[in-house]
Amino acid sequence: MALFTGFSTKNKKAINHRLTDKDLVVEDLMNHIMTRKGERVMLPNFGSIIHDMLFEPLTSETTGLIKDDLTDIINDDPRCNFVSCDVTDANHTISAKVRLEILPSRESVELSIDLERE
């Protein structure tokens, strides 16, 4: 029996666009991360700042801001626990690897976010 049930309008592999448990949590988190902060109408604090950092030099300060932002997004979702976050810059791409656990099973998941500078 699924603990979490929801729908996806973009995941064509989901039967009747229905997602459950880990798949739903991962999709919701990725939607949150890939939305620019301030982009959603009536929800100015929803989204991530990672897009705003894309063309900034990846210093320890900007890396810290990105990590803090991703950590806050994960911690705001009661369906998961934040484990760790690594941010790197290579080949004109900012890459973030976020590790978390889906509750209550504590199943480990790694989110990979790659944004190219073009």
Backbone as a ProteinNet text record, in pm:
[ID]
protein_1_A
[PRIMARY]
MALFTGFSTKNKKAINHRLTDKDLVVEDLMNHIMTRKGERVMLPNFGSIIHDMLFEPLTSETTGLIKDDLTDIINDDPRCNFVSCDVTDANHTISAKVRLEILPSRESVELSIDLERE
[TERTIARY]
84.1	0	89	57.8	137.5	107.3	213.3	196.1	165.2	232.6	215.5	163.1	61.1	3.2	-18.7	15.1	-3.9	-3.7	-1.7	-10.5	104.3	141.7	245.1	188.2	210.1	165.8	278.2	400.4	512.4	572.8	553.7	611.6	521	554.2	469.8	477.7	577.3	589.1	493.6	443.6	351	215.3	164.3	34.8	-72.1	-150.1	-252.1	-194.9	-64.6	6.1	6.2	-8.8	-14.8	122.7	169.4	296.6	272.2	358.6	346.8	483.6	481.8	595.9	721.9	832.2	960.8	951.8	884.6	874.7	805.7	702.7	630.1	715.7	782.8	866.8	978.8	1045.6	1155.3	1103.7	992.1	937.5	899.2	836.3	798.7	921.4	1025.3	1147.1	1216.4	1224.7	1288.3	1208.7	1076.1	994.2	1023.1	1036.1	1064.7	1202.5	1302.3	1438.4	1449.2	1381.4	1393.8	1305.4	1227	1147.7	1230.6	1239.7	1311.8	1235.4	1308.4	1245.5	1176	1048.1	970.1	893	912.7	846.3	698.9	662.4	524.5	438.4	325.8	232.4	178.7	176.3	124.8	211.9	325.3	417.4	560.2	590.5	719.9	839.3	818.5	929.2	946.9	860.2	870.7	977.3	1057.1	1157.4	1298.1	1394.6	1534.8	1611.4	1723.1	1809.3	1918.9	1923.3	2032.7	2042.1	1929.6	1931.3	1995.3	1975.6	2034.4	2185.5	2236	2378.9	2453.2	2380.4	2437.1	2555.3	2546.7	2653.3	2742.5	2726.3	2814.8	2938	3051.8	3169.1	3138.2	3178.3	3147.4	3252.3	3235	3322.9	3267.3	3339.8	3289.7	3159.4	3145	3022.4	2902	2916.9	2804.5	2774.2	2876.9	2855.4	2776.1	2811.2	2738.8	2593.9	2568.8	2430.7	2348.2	2407.2	2337	2308.9	2409.3	2390.2	2283	2287.1	2186.6	2046.7	2034.1	1904.4	1850.7	1934.3	1891.8	1859.4	1938	1912.3	1776.8	1747.6	1618.6	1501.3	1516.1	1408.7	1381.9	1487.5	1471.3	1413.4	1465.1	1417.5	1273.5	1225.1	1086.4	985.9	1032.6	943	939	824.6	817.4	828.3	830.6	838.7	981.7	1080.1	1218.7	1311.1	1431.1	1537.3	1656.6	1714.4	1835.7	1953.6	2043.6	2164.6	2287.9	2306	2422.3	2401.6	2491.7	2484.2	2625.6	2658.2	2786	2758.1	2828.3	2813.2	2949.3	2951.9	3076.4	3052.2	3161.6	3157.8	3257.8	3210.2	3299	3237.3	3318.9	3275.2	3153.5	3158.5	3051.1	2917.5	2923.4	2802.5	2813.3	2708.7	2699.9	2626.3	2690.2	2630.4	2612	2494.5	2466.6	2416.1	2472.8	2429	2371.7	2242.8	2175.6	2133.1	2178	2139.9	2037.5	1933.9	1826.7	1768.8	1684.8	1614.9	1465.6	1393.8	1248.3	1192.4	1103	1043.3	912.6	869.7	930.6	1029.1	1045.2	1129.4	1278.4	1316.1	1455.4	1531.4	1458.4	1520.2	1608.2	1731.9	1826.3	1799.4	1810.1	1788.9	1895.1	1945	2036.1	1974.2	1958.6	1909.9	2029.8	2029.5	2137	2079.4	2137.5	2093.3	2211.5	2197.4	2302.2	2246.7	2305.2	2262.9	2380.2	2362.5	2469.5	2471.3	2590.6	2609.1	2627	2529.4	2541	2491.7
-117.1	0	124	217.7	339.8	436.9	494.9	597.4	732.4	761.8	889.3	861.5	933.5	916.1	1052.9	1065	1192.2	1171.5	1280.9	1274.5	1350	1306.8	1372.7	1406.6	1529.1	1567.3	1553.5	1523.3	1512.5	1374	1289.7	1156.8	1061	1038.5	954.6	806.6	766.4	626.9	593.8	695	673	630.1	521.2	471.3	572.7	617.3	720.1	843.8	866.6	981.4	976.9	859.2	843.6	800.1	867.8	833.6	802.6	718.5	685.1	688.9	705	694	762.8	689.1	747.2	826.2	771.4	839.5	974.9	980.8	1106.1	1207.6	1163.7	1254.4	1310.2	1224.4	1269.1	1369.4	1339.9	1431.7	1566.2	1564.3	1688.5	1771.7	1705.3	1777.4	1836	1757.7	1808.7	1925	1918	2031	2155.1	2136.7	2249.1	2309.1	2223.8	2269.2	2335.1	2281.7	2333.9	2456.2	2496.5	2619	2733.7	2842.2	2959.1	3020.9	3061.2	3128.2	3254.2	3270	3384.5	3361.9	3247.4	3217.6	3182.1	3118.8	3075.2	3191.3	3210.4	3316	3289.2	3392.6	3389	3306.7	3253.1	3178.2	3230	3352.2	3412.2	3340.1	3260.8	3191	3047.6	3003.6	2868.1	2867.4	2763.2	2749.5	2753	2755.4	2748.8	2867.4	2900.8	3007.8	2954.5	2823.8	2764.5	2825	2861.1	2921.8	3060.2	3133	3266.2	3259.2	3147	3129.1	3072.7	3040.7	2970.5	3043.7	3174.3	3249.1	3324.3	3297.1	3353.9	3263.8	3322.9	3237.1	3141.2	3017.4	2918.4	2927.3	3024.9	3044.8	2965.5	2968.5	2899.5	2964	3095.6	3164.3	3119.7	3116.6	3075.4	2926.7	2845.9	2703.6	2687.4	2764.7	2759.9	2801.4	2907.3	2951.8	2843.1	2776.6	2670	2553.1	2513	2401.6	2434.9	2556.1	2596.4	2595.3	2642.6	2646.8	2505.1	2415.4	2277.2	2206.6	2233.4	2175.4	2221.2	2350.6	2403.3	2339.5	2320.6	2258.8	2116.9	2038.9	1901	1899.8	1984.3	1987	2035.1	2112.2	2159.8	2051.5	1941.9	1833.3	1728.5	1708.8	1614.8	1468	1440.2	1301.7	1251.3	1337.9	1295.3	1362.2	1303.7	1357.5	1391.7	1509	1549.4	1470.5	1424.7	1354.2	1438.4	1475	1554.6	1619.2	1712.4	1782.8	1818.7	1789.2	1826.8	1909.6	2022.1	2108.5	2120.8	2094.8	2105.1	2184.2	2226.8	2304.6	2242.7	2190.8	2130.9	2142.6	2171	2177.9	2267.8	2386.6	2485.8	2434.8	2349.4	2292.6	2296.7	2345.5	2333	2202.4	2117.5	1988.4	1982.2	1938.5	1918.9	1776.1	1709	1574.7	1586.6	1561.8	1571.6	1431.5	1392.1	1262	1282.4	1198	1208.2	1070.7	1062.9	939.6	965.1	872.4	879.8	816.6	886.1	835.6	763.1	670.7	618	504.4	460.4	344.3	374.3	501.6	546.1	499.5	484.6	445.9	560.2	527.7	629	665.1	795.3	847.4	953.7	959.5	1066.5	1143.9	1274.1	1361.7	1422.5	1420.3	1481.7	1600.8	1717.2	1838.4	1891.1	1899.1	1949.9	2064.6	2183	2301.1	2353	2356	2400.4	2550.5	2605.8	2748.6	2763.9	2816.1	2836.1	2970.7
0	0	0	-85.3	-99.3	14.2	69.6	172.4	109.9	-3.6	-72.3	-211.9	-253.9	-386.5	-447.7	-575.5	-644.1	-793.8	-867.2	-1012.5	-1076.4	-1195.4	-1273.5	-1409.7	-1451.5	-1585.7	-1686	-1640.2	-1733.4	-1741	-1642	-1641.8	-1717.8	-1842.9	-1929.3	-1893.4	-1813.5	-1772.7	-1658.5	-1590.8	-1479.8	-1536.9	-1485	-1530.6	-1492.8	-1591.3	-1569.7	-1501.6	-1523.6	-1465.1	-1313.1	-1255	-1109.3	-1058	-953.9	-890.9	-743.7	-687.9	-545.8	-479.5	-351.2	-261.7	-315.4	-330	-367.8	-497.7	-599	-727.9	-714.7	-633.1	-612.6	-536.9	-432.1	-353.7	-439.5	-516.3	-603.1	-707.1	-770.1	-870.2	-807.9	-691.2	-623.8	-588	-535.9	-499.8	-622.6	-730	-852	-911	-904.9	-950.8	-867.2	-737.3	-647.3	-680.2	-697.4	-724.9	-861.9	-961.7	-1097.9	-1123	-1024.5	-1034.2	-977	-1051.6	-1001.4	-885.1	-782.7	-668.8	-719.8	-684.7	-727.7	-856.3	-920.7	-1048.2	-1031	-920.9	-900.1	-852	-918.3	-881.8	-740.6	-659.5	-522.8	-427	-473.9	-387.5	-409.9	-366	-396.9	-334	-230	-164.7	-214.3	-305.6	-359.9	-468.7	-473.2	-578.1	-521.6	-612.9	-576.5	-634.8	-569.4	-619.2	-710.6	-732	-809.3	-950	-1008.4	-1142.3	-1139.1	-1029.9	-1016	-995.5	-949.2	-924	-1044.9	-1149.2	-1264	-1326.6	-1342.3	-1408.6	-1310.7	-1182	-1081.1	-1068.6	-1032.5	-1007.3	-892.3	-906.6	-802.6	-692	-606.5	-491.2	-373.5	-263.1	-143.8	-96	-117.4	-77	-161.3	-295.1	-380.2	-362.1	-344.1	-316.2	-186.9	-86	41.8	26.9	-53.8	-76.7	-145.2	-246.4	-317.6	-223.9	-146.4	-51.7	50.6	104.6	203.2	143.2	20	-47.2	-68.5	-119.5	-143.3	-11.5	90.2	222.8	275.9	262.6	309.3	235	103.8	24.6	74	95.5	142.4	283.9	370.5	509.9	522.9	425.8	430.2	391.4	333.6	293	404	468.3	580.7	539.9	410.4	363.4	353	382	366	467	479.9	564.7	477.7	497.7	427.7	482.8	393.4	435.6	402.7	274.2	236.5	100.4	67.9	-59.7	-104.2	-229.2	-288.6	-412.8	-426.7	-543	-609.7	-741.5	-818.1	-945.2	-1006.2	-1129.2	-1225.6	-1338.5	-1437.3	-1575.4	-1673.8	-1813.6	-1832.1	-1773.1	-1785.5	-1730.3	-1629.6	-1569.7	-1417.6	-1353.1	-1207.3	-1179.5	-1101.5	-1065.4	-914.8	-874.2	-732.3	-713.4	-617.1	-577.6	-436.9	-425.2	-296.3	-253.4	-136.2	-82.3	28.7	25.3	124.3	150.6	251.9	286.2	278.8	215.9	209.7	336.8	402	526.1	496.6	572.3	693.7	667.6	543.1	513	522.6	520.4	523	399	287.2	160.6	110.2	74.5	28	-117.6	-146.3	-281	-306.4	-429.9	-467.8	-583.6	-564.1	-670.3	-740	-872.1	-950.4	-1025.8	-999	-1065.8	-1145.1	-1275.7	-1364.6	-1445.7	-1428.3	-1502.8	-1584.4	-1716.7	-1805.9	-1821	-1828.6	-1856.4	-2006.8	-2073.1	-2218.3	-2256.9
[MASK]
++++++++++++++++++++++++++++++++++++++++++++++++++++++++++++++++++++++++++++++++++++++++++++++++++++++++++++++++++++++

